[in-house]
Amino acid sequence: MRYPPTSTALSTSLSAISTHPASDVLLGTSLGQGPAARSSRPTAVILDLFGTLVTAPSAVERSAASTQFAEVLRVSSAVVESTLSGSWQARHDGQLRSTAEVAAHLVARCKAPVSCVNELERLLAQLAHDRLQADATLLPALKELRRGGSRMAVLSDASPDIAEAWSHSDLAPHFDAVVFSCRVGAVKPAPQLFSAALGALGVAPEQVLYCGDGGGDELSGAERAGMRAVRVERRGGPHGLAFGETTWPGRAIPAVEALPSLLTWRER
């Protein structure tokens, strides 16, 4: 999740995640059982973005970005930090509909010159592009999932700059649908986000495996929506920022790259 508010408890370290064998994670049973077990495999995967598909920003990265904002806005980094924290909800829940609106909002909140808006908009776009860079190990795993027959979607709390940069990212071609909070008008774990993802994929919740690092109470939200959920260790390591994280007693795997071994529909 992008620039979580400092007023909300941040999780910069994860308790040890107990991972499980692939078959246990997926079904709680062996994949080697009969046709009934095979038919219960999920036919779609919904994935979180930050901390799951791309690296969650660290406190150091957030500070560096704040410094860049401060230089553009001609204010202190402390003012930028406070403004980013105070505007998180507005940037992610649909109150601001474009990168241009986000830039104008931040300029106004920082009491910076209006002439800074265009430059800040360009910086937001560049940072969003950089944030969506995928690890080299991830794209082959996504290709393998698609070859295996899975329908795939991204579901993420995201601001308009991320939503606008998405289609130009290396990740976009691998997904059938993407649902961003700023487009739906709600943040995780709001039920309408999960409903929107299911509708975009055209699948029933019991057909879906939801995979995320656990921020925003997303895993419990997915289960309440009727999906199965599995946690991944936060991409970027234990110092990646997240908020709204709750204890997860369910299944966990090391990374998205482990999913192809879970979700194979073709007979070997």
C-alpha positions in Angstrom: 0.0 0.0 0.0 1.3 3.4 -0.9 2.3 6.0 1.7 0.3 4.7 4.6 -0.7 7.4 7.2 1.7 7.8 10.1 -1.3 8.2 12.4 -2.1 4.5 11.8 0.1 1.9 13.4 2.6 0.8 10.8 4.0 -2.8 10.6 7.6 -2.7 9.6 8.4 -6.2 10.8 6.5 -9.4 10.4 6.2 -12.2 12.9 7.5 -15.4 11.6 5.2 -16.8 8.9 4.6 -20.5 9.1 4.5 -21.8 5.5 2.8 -25.0 4.5 3.1 -27.6 1.8 1.5 -26.4 -1.5 -1.4 -28.9 -1.3 -2.1 -28.0 2.3 -2.2 -24.3 1.5 -4.6 -24.8 -1.4 -7.1 -27.4 -0.2 -6.0 -28.6 3.2 -5.7 -32.0 1.5 -3.4 -33.8 -0.9 -3.6 -32.8 -4.5 -3.1 -36.5 -5.3 -6.6 -37.4 -4.2 -9.3 -38.2 -6.7 -11.3 -36.1 -9.2 -13.3 -34.5 -6.4 -10.2 -32.9 -4.9 -9.0 -31.8 -8.4 -12.3 -30.2 -9.2 -12.1 -28.1 -6.0 -9.0 -26.2 -7.1 -9.5 -22.5 -7.6 -10.0 -21.4 -11.2 -9.1 -17.8 -10.5 -6.5 -15.8 -8.5 -6.9 -12.3 -7.1 -3.6 -10.7 -6.0 -2.8 -7.7 -3.9 -0.3 -5.3 -5.5 2.1 -3.6 -3.0 4.0 -6.1 -0.9 2.7 -8.9 -3.0 3.4 -8.3 -6.7 5.8 -5.3 -6.2 8.0 -4.3 -3.3 6.3 -2.6 -0.4 8.0 0.8 0.1 10.3 1.0 3.1 10.5 3.9 5.5 13.8 5.0 3.8 12.1 5.0 0.4 9.2 6.9 1.7 11.6 9.5 3.2 13.4 9.8 -0.1 10.2 10.4 -2.0 9.1 13.0 0.6 12.4 14.8 0.0 11.7 14.9 -3.7 8.2 16.3 -3.0 9.6 18.9 -0.7 12.0 20.1 -3.4 9.2 20.5 -5.9 6.8 22.1 -3.4 9.5 24.3 -1.7 8.4 23.2 1.7 10.0 21.1 4.4 10.0 17.3 4.3 8.1 17.4 7.6 5.3 19.3 6.0 5.2 16.8 3.1 5.1 13.8 5.5 2.2 15.3 7.4 0.4 16.2 4.2 0.8 12.7 2.7 -0.4 11.1 5.9 -3.4 13.4 6.2 -4.4 12.9 2.6 -4.0 9.1 2.4 -7.8 8.5 2.6 -8.7 11.1 0.0 -6.0 9.8 -2.4 -7.1 6.2 -2.1 -10.9 6.2 -1.7 -12.0 8.0 -4.9 -12.3 11.6 -3.6 -9.4 12.5 -6.0 -10.0 11.1 -9.5 -6.7 11.8 -11.3 -3.0 12.5 -10.8 -3.7 16.1 -11.6 -6.2 16.3 -8.8 -3.8 14.6 -6.4 -1.1 17.1 -7.3 -3.4 20.1 -6.9 -4.7 18.7 -3.6 -1.2 18.2 -2.2 -0.1 21.7 -3.4 -3.0 23.3 -1.6 -2.6 21.2 1.6 1.1 22.2 1.7 0.3 25.8 1.0 2.7 25.7 -1.9 2.7 27.9 -5.0 0.0 26.9 -7.6 2.8 27.0 -10.2 4.1 23.7 -8.6 1.2 21.6 -9.7 2.4 20.5 -13.1 5.9 19.6 -11.8 4.4 17.7 -8.9 2.1 15.8 -11.3 5.1 14.7 -13.4 6.9 13.6 -10.2 3.9 11.6 -9.1 3.7 9.9 -12.5 7.4 9.0 -12.4 7.3 7.6 -8.9 4.2 5.5 -9.8 6.0 4.1 -12.9 9.0 3.2 -10.7 6.9 1.6 -8.0 5.3 -0.7 -10.5 8.6 -2.3 -11.6 8.3 -6.1 -11.2 11.0 -8.5 -10.1 12.6 -10.6 -12.9 11.4 -13.8 -11.1 7.7 -12.7 -11.0 6.7 -12.3 -14.6 7.5 -16.0 -15.6 5.4 -17.1 -12.6 2.5 -15.0 -13.9 2.9 -16.4 -17.4 2.8 -19.9 -16.0 -0.3 -19.2 -14.0 -2.0 -18.0 -17.2 -0.8 -21.0 -19.2 -2.3 -23.2 -16.4 -5.8 -21.7 -17.2 -6.3 -19.2 -14.4 -8.3 -16.1 -14.5 -6.3 -13.4 -12.8 -7.0 -10.0 -11.3 -5.2 -7.4 -9.1 -7.1 -5.8 -6.2 -5.3 -3.0 -4.5 -5.6 0.2 -2.4 -4.1 2.7 -4.9 -4.1 6.3 -5.7 -4.9 7.7 -9.2 -1.2 8.0 -10.1 -0.8 4.3 -9.7 -4.1 3.6 -11.6 -3.0 5.7 -14.5 0.5 4.2 -14.6 -0.8 0.6 -14.5 -1.5 0.1 -18.2 2.1 1.0 -19.0 3.6 -1.5 -16.6 5.1 -4.9 -17.3 2.5 -6.4 -15.0 -0.7 -5.2 -16.8 -0.7 -7.7 -19.7 -0.7 -10.7 -17.3 -4.1 -9.8 -15.8 -7.7 -10.1 -16.9 -8.9 -7.3 -14.6 -7.6 -4.8 -12.2 -9.6 -3.2 -9.3 -8.1 -0.1 -7.7 -9.7 1.5 -4.6 -9.5 5.0 -6.0 -11.8 3.8 -8.9 -14.3 1.9 -6.7 -14.5 4.6 -4.0 -13.6 2.4 -1.0 -10.5 0.9 0.7 -9.7 -2.5 2.0 -11.4 -4.5 3.5 -14.6 -2.9 2.1 -16.8 -5.7 0.6 -17.5 -3.7 -2.6 -13.8 -4.1 -3.6 -14.0 -7.8 -3.5 -17.3 -7.8 -5.2 -15.9 -5.6 -8.0 -13.0 -8.0 -8.5 -15.3 -11.0 -8.7 -17.6 -9.2 -11.1 -14.7 -8.2 -13.3 -13.5 -11.8 -13.5 -17.0 -13.3 -13.9 -16.4 -15.9 -11.2 -18.0 -17.1 -8.0 -16.1 -16.5 -4.8 -15.6 -20.2 -4.1 -13.6 -20.4 -7.3 -11.1 -17.8 -6.2 -7.8 -17.9 -4.3 -6.9 -14.5 -2.8 -3.2 -13.8 -2.2 -1.7 -10.9 -0.4 0.7 -9.8 2.3 -2.0 -9.0 4.7 -2.2 -5.2 4.9 -5.6 -3.6 5.2 -7.1 -6.7 6.7 -7.4 -8.0 3.2 -7.1 -11.7 3.9 -10.0 -11.7 6.3 -11.9 -9.5 3.9 -11.4 -12.0 1.2 -12.6 -14.8 3.4 -15.7 -12.9 4.4 -16.4 -12.5 0.7 -16.4 -16.3 0.3 -12.9 -16.7 -1.1 -10.0 -18.8 0.1 -7.0 -16.7 1.2 -3.3 -17.3 1.5 -0.7 -14.9 2.8 2.7 -14.2 1.2 5.7 -12.9 3.0 5.9 -9.2 2.3 7.8 -8.5 -0.9 10.7 -6.3 -0.1 11.3 -7.9 3.3 10.1 -7.3 6.8 10.8 -3.5 6.7 8.2 -2.9 4.0 5.5 -0.5 5.2 1.9 -1.6 5.6 -1.0 -0.5 7.7 -4.3 -2.0 8.9 -2.5 -5.3 9.3 -4.2 -7.9 11.5 -3.1 -11.3 12.8 -3.5 -14.0 10.2 -3.9 -17.6 11.5 -4.4 -19.1 8.1 -2.2 -20.5 5.4 1.0 -18.8 4.1 3.5 -19.2 1.3 6.9 -17.5 0.7 6.0 -15.6 -2.5 3.7 -15.3 -5.5 6.3 -17.3 -7.4 5.1 -20.4 -5.4 1.6 -20.1 -6.8 2.1 -22.1 -10.1 2.9 -25.2 -8.0 -0.4 -24.8 -6.3 -2.6 -24.0 -9.2 -2.1 -26.5 -12.0 -5.2 -27.7 -13.8 -3.7 -29.8 -16.5 -2.9 -33.4 -15.8 0.9 -34.1 -15.4 
